[in-house]
Amino acid sequence: MREEEIIQVVPAQFGWFAYGRDEQGAEILAPVALWALVESSAGVRRVVGLTALKLGQVSRTEELPGFVEYRHISQE
């Protein structure tokens, strides 16, 4: 069985973050750089956030330790 396959990628608007909590309970905000439409082997599609926390490396925000949800934080 294959993992989810990326179908399409689009840039995220400024202000979107992956929110989570570390092992000590401190809040973590990781900026979402891209949104990816992914499809499972069962044909189920969903949108996931991608972040670039390390130079030259993009990862799914949902795989970050302590990930809870996506949040938009307005800069106004």
C-alpha positions in Angstrom: 0.0 0.0 0.0 1.4 3.4 -1.0 1.4 6.4 1.2 -0.4 9.6 0.2 0.7 11.0 -3.1 1.0 14.7 -3.7 -1.4 15.8 -6.5 -0.9 19.6 -6.4 1.0 22.2 -4.4 0.1 25.9 -4.0 1.7 28.6 -1.9 0.2 29.4 1.5 -0.9 32.9 2.4 1.1 34.6 5.1 -0.2 34.0 8.6 -0.9 30.3 8.4 0.9 28.2 11.1 1.0 24.6 12.3 0.2 24.8 16.0 1.4 22.2 18.6 2.8 21.7 22.0 6.2 20.2 22.9 6.8 17.6 25.6 7.0 20.3 28.3 3.7 21.8 27.1 5.2 24.9 25.5 3.3 26.2 22.4 5.0 25.7 19.0 4.1 27.6 15.8 5.7 26.5 12.5 4.9 28.6 9.4 3.1 26.9 6.6 4.9 27.6 3.4 2.8 25.5 1.0 -0.5 23.6 0.9 -0.5 20.2 -0.7 -3.5 18.3 -2.1 -2.7 14.6 -1.3 -4.5 11.4 -2.3 -4.4 8.1 -0.5 -4.4 4.7 -2.2 -8.1 4.5 -1.4 -8.7 7.7 -3.5 -9.4 9.9 -0.5 -8.1 13.5 -1.0 -7.2 16.0 1.7 -5.1 19.2 2.1 -2.0 19.2 4.3 0.5 21.9 5.2 4.2 21.9 4.3 6.9 23.8 6.1 10.5 24.5 5.5 12.1 24.4 9.0 15.5 23.3 7.7 17.4 24.9 4.7 16.5 22.9 1.6 14.1 20.5 3.3 10.3 20.6 3.2 8.3 18.4 5.6 4.6 17.9 6.4 3.5 19.9 9.3 1.3 17.1 10.6 4.5 15.0 11.1 6.0 17.6 13.5 6.2 16.3 17.1 3.2 17.7 19.1 1.2 18.9 16.1 -2.4 19.7 17.0 -4.0 21.9 14.3 -3.6 24.6 11.7 -4.1 28.2 12.8 -4.3 31.5 11.0 -2.8 34.5 12.9 -3.7 37.9 11.5 -1.0 40.4 11.4 -3.4 43.4 11.4 
